[in-house]
């Protein structure tokens, strides 16, 4: 492995003699940082916004897909 973020890939032999692909994430898991801000429970979100009357919606996907692309952009 050249990168510390790579995971090994190899084959193991099954009982019937066939090969099964295996990805070893042990080294990658050492570098992974747990989420500092876990997703809130749906119940908490609904309760928080139950008394609100104004809502807005941002279409992030539309905005991302409509960004201009500059030729030879590096």
Residue pairs with C-beta under 8 A, 6 or more apart in sequence:
1 8
1 27
4 27
4 31
5 28
5 31
6 27
6 28
7 23
7 24
7 25
7 27
7 28
8 23
8 24
8 27
9 21
9 22
9 23
9 24
10 21
10 22
10 24
11 19
11 20
11 21
11 22
12 19
12 20
12 22
13 19
13 20
14 20
49 55
